[in-house]
Amino acid sequence: MESEKLRIFDEKGKFVGVETRREVHKKGYWHETFHFWLVERVEGVEYIYFQLRSEHKKDYPDLLDITAAGHILATETVEDGIREVKEEIGIDVSMEELHSLGVIPYTNVHHDLIDRELAHVFLLVRKYDMEDFLLQPEEVSGMARIKLDDMILMWEGKLEQVEATGFKMDSDGERAEWNEPLKKEHFVQHEDHFYLKTFARIKKALEESSD
Protein backbone atom coordinates (compact mmCIF):
# COMPACT_ATOMS: atom_id res chain seq x y z
CA MET A 1 0.00 0.00 0.00
CA GLU A 2 2.82 2.43 0.86
CA SER A 3 4.26 1.91 -2.62
CA GLU A 4 1.04 2.95 -4.38
CA LYS A 5 1.55 5.90 -6.71
CA LEU A 6 -0.49 9.08 -6.19
CA ARG A 7 -0.73 12.30 -8.19
CA ILE A 8 0.71 15.27 -6.29
CA PHE A 9 -0.20 18.95 -6.55
CA ASP A 10 1.13 22.35 -5.50
CA GLU A 11 -0.58 24.81 -3.15
CA LYS A 12 -2.74 26.11 -6.00
CA GLY A 13 -3.94 22.63 -6.98
CA LYS A 14 -1.73 22.38 -10.06
CA PHE A 15 -0.53 18.88 -10.94
CA VAL A 16 3.22 18.57 -10.46
CA GLY A 17 3.99 14.84 -10.65
CA VAL A 18 3.59 11.39 -9.14
CA GLU A 19 4.98 10.01 -5.87
CA THR A 20 4.58 6.94 -3.69
CA ARG A 21 2.03 7.06 -0.91
CA ARG A 22 4.85 6.75 1.62
CA GLU A 23 6.62 9.85 0.28
CA VAL A 24 3.35 11.75 -0.07
CA HIS A 25 2.61 11.36 3.64
CA LYS A 26 6.23 11.79 4.71
CA LYS A 27 6.78 15.06 2.87
CA GLY A 28 3.22 16.38 3.00
CA TYR A 29 2.44 16.59 -0.70
CA TRP A 30 -1.07 17.58 -1.71
CA HIS A 31 -2.92 14.57 -3.19
CA GLU A 32 -6.44 13.50 -4.13
CA THR A 33 -8.91 11.48 -2.08
CA PHE A 34 -12.50 10.31 -2.50
CA HIS A 35 -14.94 11.01 0.36
CA PHE A 36 -18.40 9.42 0.49
CA TRP A 37 -20.97 10.60 3.03
CA LEU A 38 -24.24 8.78 3.64
CA VAL A 39 -27.19 10.69 5.09
CA GLU A 40 -30.76 9.61 5.66
CA ARG A 41 -33.96 11.42 6.56
CA VAL A 42 -36.35 9.89 9.06
CA GLU A 43 -39.53 11.82 9.85
CA GLY A 44 -37.86 15.11 8.99
CA VAL A 45 -34.68 14.40 10.98
CA GLU A 46 -31.37 14.04 9.14
CA TYR A 47 -28.84 11.44 10.26
CA ILE A 48 -25.24 11.05 9.08
CA TYR A 49 -23.27 7.79 9.05
CA PHE A 50 -19.70 7.28 10.25
CA GLN A 51 -17.51 4.22 9.98
CA LEU A 52 -15.50 3.00 12.96
CA ARG A 53 -11.91 2.45 11.89
CA SER A 54 -10.50 -0.94 12.84
CA GLU A 55 -8.38 -1.08 15.98
CA HIS A 56 -5.67 -2.65 13.81
CA LYS A 57 -5.34 0.39 11.52
CA LYS A 58 -1.94 2.08 11.61
CA ASP A 59 -3.47 5.56 11.58
CA TYR A 60 -6.38 6.66 13.78
CA PRO A 61 -7.38 3.18 15.03
CA ASP A 62 -10.77 2.76 16.75
CA LEU A 63 -11.97 6.27 15.83
CA LEU A 64 -15.03 7.32 13.84
CA ASP A 65 -14.43 8.65 10.35
CA ILE A 66 -16.04 9.51 7.00
CA THR A 67 -18.67 6.98 5.88
CA ALA A 68 -16.22 5.62 3.29
CA ALA A 69 -13.06 7.16 1.83
CA GLY A 70 -9.79 6.40 0.15
CA HIS A 71 -6.92 7.63 -1.98
CA ILE A 72 -7.28 8.14 -5.72
CA LEU A 73 -4.35 6.42 -7.40
CA ALA A 74 -2.31 8.00 -10.17
CA THR A 75 -3.87 5.58 -12.68
CA GLU A 76 -7.44 6.34 -11.56
CA THR A 77 -10.07 8.98 -12.21
CA VAL A 78 -12.01 10.62 -9.40
CA GLU A 79 -14.98 8.41 -10.32
CA ASP A 80 -12.89 5.29 -9.70
CA GLY A 81 -12.80 6.23 -6.04
CA ILE A 82 -16.33 4.95 -5.63
CA ARG A 83 -14.81 1.47 -5.25
CA GLU A 84 -14.10 2.40 -1.63
CA VAL A 85 -17.80 2.31 -0.77
CA LYS A 86 -18.25 -1.32 -1.76
CA GLU A 87 -14.86 -2.37 -0.38
CA GLU A 88 -15.19 -0.74 3.04
CA ILE A 89 -18.89 -0.90 3.93
CA GLY A 90 -20.33 -3.34 1.38
CA ILE A 91 -23.13 -1.35 -0.27
CA ASP A 92 -23.55 -0.90 -4.02
CA VAL A 93 -23.83 2.68 -5.27
CA SER A 94 -23.10 4.35 -8.60
CA MET A 95 -21.66 7.78 -9.37
CA GLU A 96 -24.95 8.74 -11.02
CA GLU A 97 -26.66 8.46 -7.63
CA LEU A 98 -24.22 10.74 -5.84
CA HIS A 99 -24.37 14.49 -5.35
CA SER A 100 -21.00 16.23 -5.70
CA LEU A 101 -20.10 18.62 -2.89
CA GLY A 102 -16.96 19.81 -4.65
CA VAL A 103 -13.35 19.67 -3.49
CA ILE A 104 -12.45 20.46 0.11
CA PRO A 105 -8.70 20.90 0.83
CA TYR A 106 -7.47 20.19 4.33
CA THR A 107 -4.37 19.23 6.29
CA ASN A 108 -4.01 16.75 9.13
CA VAL A 109 -0.73 16.04 10.95
CA HIS A 110 -0.57 12.88 13.06
CA HIS A 111 2.82 11.88 14.49
CA ASP A 112 5.09 11.46 11.43
CA LEU A 113 2.19 11.51 8.93
CA ILE A 114 1.54 14.79 7.10
CA ASP A 115 -1.75 14.41 5.26
CA ARG A 116 -2.64 17.19 2.81
CA GLU A 117 -5.72 16.17 0.89
CA LEU A 118 -7.73 17.55 -1.99
CA ALA A 119 -10.89 15.71 -1.00
CA HIS A 120 -13.48 15.10 -3.73
CA VAL A 121 -16.59 14.94 -1.57
CA PHE A 122 -19.83 13.18 -2.52
CA LEU A 123 -23.19 12.72 -0.81
CA LEU A 124 -25.84 10.01 -1.00
CA VAL A 125 -29.21 10.51 0.68
CA ARG A 126 -30.77 7.11 1.28
CA LYS A 127 -32.06 4.94 4.09
CA TYR A 128 -30.24 1.72 4.92
CA ASP A 129 -30.66 -0.80 7.70
CA MET A 130 -27.57 -1.58 9.74
CA GLU A 131 -27.77 -5.16 8.42
CA ASP A 132 -27.11 -3.82 4.90
CA PHE A 133 -23.51 -2.93 5.75
CA LEU A 134 -20.94 -5.65 5.07
CA LEU A 135 -17.69 -4.41 6.57
CA GLN A 136 -14.12 -4.97 5.41
CA PRO A 137 -12.78 -6.22 8.78
CA GLU A 138 -9.19 -5.08 8.36
CA GLU A 139 -10.45 -1.55 7.65
CA VAL A 140 -13.78 -1.06 9.43
CA SER A 141 -15.13 -2.50 12.68
CA GLY A 142 -18.48 -0.75 13.06
CA MET A 143 -20.98 1.85 11.89
CA ALA A 144 -22.57 4.75 13.78
CA ARG A 145 -25.62 6.87 12.95
CA ILE A 146 -25.83 10.37 14.46
CA LYS A 147 -28.13 13.38 14.04
CA LEU A 148 -26.48 15.75 11.58
CA ASP A 149 -27.57 18.87 13.46
CA ASP A 150 -26.02 17.49 16.66
CA MET A 151 -22.71 16.94 14.87
CA ILE A 152 -22.74 20.54 13.68
CA LEU A 153 -23.50 21.82 17.19
CA MET A 154 -20.70 19.73 18.69
CA TRP A 155 -18.14 21.01 16.18
CA GLU A 156 -19.34 24.57 16.81
CA GLY A 157 -18.63 24.03 20.50
CA LYS A 158 -22.31 24.28 21.49
CA LEU A 159 -22.77 20.61 22.42
CA GLU A 160 -20.41 18.46 24.46
CA GLN A 161 -21.55 15.07 23.18
CA VAL A 162 -23.86 13.38 20.68
CA GLU A 163 -25.92 10.20 20.84
CA ALA A 164 -24.92 7.44 18.41
CA THR A 165 -26.64 4.21 17.45
CA GLY A 166 -25.19 1.42 15.37
CA PHE A 167 -23.07 -1.68 15.79
CA LYS A 168 -19.54 -2.87 16.47
CA MET A 169 -17.93 -6.16 15.52
CA ASP A 170 -16.89 -8.15 18.58
CA SER A 171 -13.81 -10.39 18.92
CA ASP A 172 -15.76 -13.33 17.45
CA GLY A 173 -16.72 -11.36 14.35
CA GLU A 174 -20.32 -10.98 15.50
CA ARG A 175 -22.29 -7.74 15.48
CA ALA A 176 -22.95 -6.12 18.84
CA GLU A 177 -25.47 -3.32 19.20
CA TRP A 178 -23.81 0.01 19.92
CA ASN A 179 -25.61 2.88 21.64
CA GLU A 180 -23.55 5.44 23.51
CA PRO A 181 -22.76 9.15 23.82
CA LEU A 182 -19.71 10.31 21.87
CA LYS A 183 -17.44 13.32 22.16
CA LYS A 184 -15.12 14.98 19.63
CA GLU A 185 -12.27 12.83 20.91
CA HIS A 186 -14.03 9.74 19.51
CA PHE A 187 -13.66 11.03 15.94
CA VAL A 188 -10.64 11.30 13.67
CA GLN A 189 -9.24 14.75 14.34
CA HIS A 190 -9.63 16.25 10.90
CA GLU A 191 -9.40 20.03 11.04
CA ASP A 192 -12.50 21.64 12.54
CA HIS A 193 -13.03 23.71 9.42
CA PHE A 194 -13.07 20.53 7.33
CA TYR A 195 -15.92 19.05 9.34
CA LEU A 196 -17.84 22.33 9.49
CA LYS A 197 -17.41 23.05 5.77
CA THR A 198 -18.44 19.48 4.89
CA PHE A 199 -21.51 19.59 7.13
CA ALA A 200 -22.49 23.00 5.72
CA ARG A 201 -22.29 21.70 2.15
CA ILE A 202 -24.32 18.63 3.11
CA LYS A 203 -27.00 20.81 4.72
CA LYS A 204 -27.15 23.05 1.64
CA ALA A 205 -27.52 20.03 -0.66
CA LEU A 206 -30.26 18.61 1.53
CA GLU A 207 -32.14 21.92 1.52
CA GLU A 208 -31.88 22.20 -2.26
CA SER A 209 -33.10 18.63 -2.76
CA SER A 210 -36.19 19.25 -0.64
CA ASP A 211 -37.20 22.48 -2.43
Secondary structure, 3 states (H helix, E strand, C coil): CCCCEEEEECCCCCEEEEEEHHHHHHHCCEEEEEEEEEEEEECCEEEEEEEEECCCCCCCCCCEECCEEEECECCCCHHHHHHHHHHHHCCCCCHHHCEEEEEEEEEEEECCEEEEEEEEEEEEECCCCHHHCCCCCCCEEEEEEEEHHHHHHHHCCCCCCEEEEEEEECCCCCEEEEEEEECHHHECCCCHHHHHHHHHHHHHHHHHHHC
